């Protein structure tokens, strides 16, 4: 069993994300920060870094950052990134887990909310993957009533393709989506900022498509 699988199946981690889900259900948060979300993020992180021909160790440790990045959300969204980083640091020490990129992993978790200016590759890929997980599975019950957020219920999938220096991101949506409302939502602007930051820092040419048509930057 590799370290990522060890962490992702650890009853302590699963219990922590169950607590996150319970809190968000009671607190009526707009978006899920549960185990499904962090698993989606870890999958996208792996896909992007594999396409970049990164080492297996770096990919695994980036996935570890992804699976732990929201573990501190059981006390709410405010300050959760810092709490998640503190939890991860203590967890690594308590379980004697030695990571080659430990500091980069912890920084990635700590700044995943808005660290758009970082040069830390693990942080950049975590930020992008986190922001891109806005399809229908991410919307909590309360979020379905929020203008802009509710439109994410119509996003069926988001795929990324990275070939050499060309990054293509496809939003696959139902015909009934209100694109204008989605574009006016503050988080959609953060998504585009994450895409721009990732592409700029890694010298990539990014193309975003909405149901097959080019989606211009917001």
QUIJOJO-V457789 format. One record per backbone hydrogen bond with DSSP energy under -0.5 kcal/mol. CO is the residue of the C=O (numbers start at 0). NH is the residue of the N-H. If there is no record, write none. Layout:
BEGIN
CO|NH ; CO|NH
END
This chain:
BEGIN
1|5 ; 2|6 ; 3|7 ; 4|8 ; 6|9 ; 9|12 ; 9|13 ; 10|14 ; 11|15 ; 12|16 ; 13|17 ; 14|18 ; 15|19 ; 16|20 ; 17|21 ; 18|22 ; 19|23 ; 20|24 ; 21|25 ; 22|26 ; 23|27 ; 23|28 ; 28|141 ; 28|142 ; 29|139 ; 33|37 ; 34|38 ; 35|39 ; 36|40 ; 37|41 ; 38|42 ; 39|43 ; 40|44 ; 41|45 ; 42|46 ; 43|47 ; 44|48 ; 45|49 ; 46|50 ; 47|51 ; 48|53 ; 49|52 ; 54|58 ; 55|59 ; 56|60 ; 57|61 ; 58|62 ; 59|63 ; 60|64 ; 61|65 ; 62|66 ; 63|67 ; 64|68 ; 65|68 ; 67|70 ; 69|72 ; 71|74 ; 72|75 ; 76|79 ; 78|82 ; 79|83 ; 80|84 ; 81|85 ; 82|86 ; 83|87 ; 84|88 ; 85|89 ; 86|90 ; 87|91 ; 88|92 ; 89|93 ; 90|94 ; 91|96 ; 92|95 ; 95|97 ; 96|98 ; 98|101 ; 100|104 ; 101|105 ; 102|106 ; 103|107 ; 104|108 ; 105|109 ; 106|110 ; 108|111 ; 110|113 ; 110|114 ; 113|115 ; 114|117 ; 118|120 ; 119|123 ; 120|124 ; 121|125 ; 122|126 ; 123|127 ; 124|128 ; 125|129 ; 126|130 ; 127|131 ; 128|132 ; 129|132 ; 131|133 ; 134|137 ; 135|138 ; 137|31 ; 139|143 ; 140|143 ; 141|144 ; 142|145 ; 145|149 ; 146|148 ; 147|150 ; 148|151 ; 149|152 ; 150|153 ; 151|154 ; 153|155 ; 153|173 ; 154|135 ; 156|171 ; 158|169 ; 160|162 ; 160|167 ; 162|165 ; 164|166 ; 164|204 ; 165|162 ; 165|167 ; 166|206 ; 167|160 ; 168|170 ; 168|208 ; 169|158 ; 169|171 ; 170|172 ; 170|210 ; 171|155 ; 171|156 ; 173|176 ; 176|178 ; 177|181 ; 178|182 ; 179|183 ; 180|184 ; 181|184 ; 184|187 ; 184|188 ; 185|189 ; 186|190 ; 187|191 ; 188|192 ; 189|193 ; 190|194 ; 191|195 ; 192|196 ; 193|197 ; 194|198 ; 195|199 ; 196|200 ; 197|201 ; 198|203 ; 199|202 ; 203|205 ; 204|166 ; 206|168 ; 207|214 ; 208|170 ; 208|210 ; 209|212 ; 212|209 ; 213|215
END
